[in-house]
Amino acid sequence: EVGAVEVTDLVPAPADDPRGAGLAGGALPITIGGVLTGTVTALLLLRRRDRLAGVAAMALGIGSVIVAVLHGVYGTLAGNVALEVLAVSAGVGAIGLVLVGLHSAVGRAGLVAADLVLILVGNPFSAATAAPELLPEPWSGVGHWMPLGATVDLLRGLSGFDGSGTAAPWIALLVWSAFGAALLLLPTGLRRSAGSRG
């Protein structure tokens, strides 16, 4: 007969969400919010500065709503609300900028390809529903550096560890955002040579 094993949490989960179900449920809305931000901005706005402003505005709005639900309604998050909003907005914005940048560089094909990769790869390997150590290698490591995985890591660090160990996910989101912005800001000639618009 196997005896009972005593388990002590390093950081107890919030009392309102002891199983962390809210974070798992909030992962897909973050991805969908980023995809929506990038797609709407890419298809409806023409000027590059308008696209940048559109991504920033939509990301902040979506990030605020998601944090309001996770923090205020479900009690999943227990950190500084402003930093949580910044983290989710950065994740949504990074996804949006990648989509806008790829659409600008290679047309609608880039937009569709990025949507599929971010949803089909980024979402399941974000470790939002399980500990990263439980994911198969090398995907546990890859997931950390995808926009959604970095956002989930950020929220865990901000909510449970007072921001400790969050440098890597901040850097990951910054790199993704810079990549998308760089594609968007490519000179017109280089964008045209990269591929025709859809």
N, C-alpha and C positions, 0 to 999 in steps of 0.2 A: 504494500500500500504506500502510495506516495504521500508524504506529509505536505501540509500547507506551506506555501512559500510566501513570506512577507515581502511586499513590494512597497518601497518608499519613493515617491515621486521627487525628482530633483526640484521641480517647480510644480506645485499642484495646479491642476487645470482650474479654470474659473468655475465657481460653484454653479452658475447658471448653464454651463455647457461642459460637464465633466468628461465627456467622451470626444470633445473637439469636433462634433458633427457640423457646427456652423462654418468652420474654416474649410472643411471638405466641401460643403455645399456652396461656399462662396467662391471657390476656385473657378468654376465654369463661368459665372457671371463676370469675373475679372477678364477672362479670355474673350468672352463674347463682347464685353464692353470695349476691349481694345480693337477687336475685329470690326465692330460697328463704327468706332471712332475713325479708324483708318479708311474703311470702305466709303463711308458717307463723305468724309473730307476729300478723299481722292476723286470721287465722282462728281461732287457738287461744286467744289471750289477750284478755280483755275490758277490763280496767282500763288507763287510759292509762299509768300509771307502770309497770305490768307490761310493756306493749308497748315502752316506752323501754328498760327493763332487758333485755328479751328481745332487742331489736335489738343493743344493746351487747354482750351476752354472745355471741350467735351471730356477730356481725361479728368479734369478737376471736378466737374459736375458728377460724373459717374463714380469717381473715387469717393466723393462725399456721401453719395447715396449708399454705396456698398458698406462703408464704414458705419454709417448711421444704423444700418440693419444689423451688421455683425456685432457692433459694440453696444448699441442702445436697445435693440430688440431681442437678440439672441444671447447677449452677454458673452459672446465668444472671445472678444478682445478685451484686454484689461490694461492697456498701456495708455500713453499720451495720445489723445484723439487727434490732435493736429499732425503729429508724426505719422499716425496710422493713415490719415487722409493723404498725406504726402507720399507715403509708400505705395498705397493702392493707385493713386493718380500717376505715380512714376511708372508703375507696371502697365497700366492701361495706355499711358502715353508712349511707352517704349514699343508696345505692340502696334499702336496706331502709326507711329513714325516709320517703323519698318514697312508696313503696308503702303503707306503714302510714298515712301522712297522707292520701293520696288515698282509701284505703279508708274511713278514718274520716269523711272529708268527703262523699264522694259514693257510697260503697258499692262493690260488687264491680266495677261498670263502670269505676270509676277505677283499680282494681287491674289489670284486664285491659289497659286502655289504656296504663297506665304500663309494664307488662311488654312490650308490643309496641314501644313507642317506644324503651325502653332497650335492647332486644335487636336490633331491626331497624335502628335509627338509630345508637344509641350504639356498638354493637359494630363495625360496618364502618368508621365514621369516627373510631375511637379512635387510629388510626395505630400500632396495635400490630404490624402486619405490614409496615409500610413507613414511610418518613419522611413527616412531615406535609406537606412541600412537594410530595409526589407525589400528594396527594389533590386532587380538583377543588374549585375555589372555588364557593360559600363554605363548603363542608363541612369543609375543612381547619381553618378557624377555629372553626366550630361544634363540631367534635369535641373540641377542647381543653377546652371548657367543659362537656362532658357528664361525668357521674361517672366512666365508664370511661376516657375520654381523659385526664382530669385525673389519675387514678390511674397510668396508663401514663407520663405526663409526670413524675410524682413519682418513680416507680421509676427511670426513666432518670437523673433528676437526682441522686437519692440514690446510685445505684450507680456512675455514671460521673463525676459532677462534684462530689462531696462536698456535695450539697445546694444547689449554686449554681443560681439561677434557679427555685427551687421555690415561691416565694411565690404566684404566680398559681394553680397547681393546688391548693395548700392552701386558698386563698380560695374557689376554685370548689367544692371539697368542703364547705367550711363553709357556703357559701350554700345548696347543695342540702340539706344536713342541716337547716339552719335553716328552710328552706321546708317540708320534711316535718314537722318538729317543730311548726311553727306550725299547720299543718293539723290535726295530731293534737290539739293543745291548744285548738282553737277551742271556744268555749262551745257547749253542747249545742244551744241554739236555732239558732245559726248553722249547725251541722252538719246539723241536720234540714232547714233551709231550702235548703241546697245541693243536696239530693237524697235520695231514699230509699235505704235500704240494700238490697243485692242479696241 
